[in-house]
């Protein structure tokens, strides 16, 4: 039986994934002024699971190994993420 669904993200920083190139972002088939990185992911089993705001954490916690339950991870400063999330506009 499926109890819940969890969204995990590949941890590129600790996996040493490399940026191959930059490509323009399209929105509604129109190229924008924004670019995005194309990444070569490394074949690792290193993932990020954000359990802070999930309503079904008690189900997920039941399958997380004990050593990982009380580990607090931080991903960086807010300024770093604001710089990554700059606005894009269509031409």
ABEGO torsion letter per residue (X at the ends): XBABBBBBBBBAAAAGBBBABBBBBBBGGBBBABBBBBBBBBBBABBBBBAAABAAAAAAAAABBAAAAABBBBAEBAAAAAAAABBBBBX
